[in-house]
Amino acid sequence: MKFFAITFFASALFATACGGVVGDAPDLARDPSNGSASEGAPVSAGAGRDTAPCAYLYGRASMTSRRGHDDYASSSFSFEYASQDAELTRNEFDVQYAGNLFIVNMITDDRSFIVDLGKIALRDVPRTVDPSEHPVGQWGEHDAIQAHLDHTYFVRSVDGAGRFVSAFRVIDLEPGRRVDIEWIRSTEADVMVPPLACLR
């Protein structure tokens, strides 16, 4: 009984530190019973509960430009898996850096969008964003947009595999060569709820 109480207490401390609820280990599997097939299921860690450790909700990443390099994974990032590993993500990434553009909509059924929110902190990212209220990107759409130092970007990822919200801020930039980002993934699938307990 003592062991159970100590384990439960340690789990509660960890979950509280990461802004979550005590529960199962992080499970990033999607629940196909939620959402329509055309929109994809909402992607939330812990099968609908906020049990993801901070490593899946907040972090930093570096991407090299896809132009001039042939390494797709190093130019891309998955907010869902907090990874640039092509095998882990099944080569399905949420954003790519190419030239000096951030690109979303990289797979056939992808209906994601990205908008530039300007110079705001990640904790101040709005709950929702209407892309029609923001300038369009490179090709008159909201799927390829210029990279700017210190700007924050809102990404709504939607495809047949799932849907979720994330945001990132450019913290270092060598235009056309490399970009470093600080990112967050919402604790809810359809609106931005920053993982405040995870932010530094």
C-alpha angles and dihedrals in degrees: 000000000000090000091053092049092049092046092048092048092049090048091050092051091050093047092047092050090053095042094249141117126254107263145106124342113276109294113185094183116125122240105227091198090074122074130006124288090247094052098035126231119295108262112223127154119247096027096288100334126097097246098129115124116239091260088073095044105041137022150112130266140180123217127190117213114267090217108090093011129077099207105110095182096052090052093049140061137200115212089186093061098023087231150111092204108123093202095050093046093040085238090293108130130175101216136017132195112220125164097332095318134106109221130196127173095065100151133059101260096034116132097170126139138202129201133184110238094185124228104344132131119256090242088059097054108130121249092242136013127204104211091205088069091060133067116270121245135240099311101033092270136094095250104084122039137170119263117236129182114253093010122129121221129203115214124193107192115201128164139127091280097056150304135243144143129248140161137199140190124216107238099171131014138184098181112238093003114058143349132194118205138188108212144187133194119209119249087225127057102227106032134037112261105167115221091239095177089060099049118101 
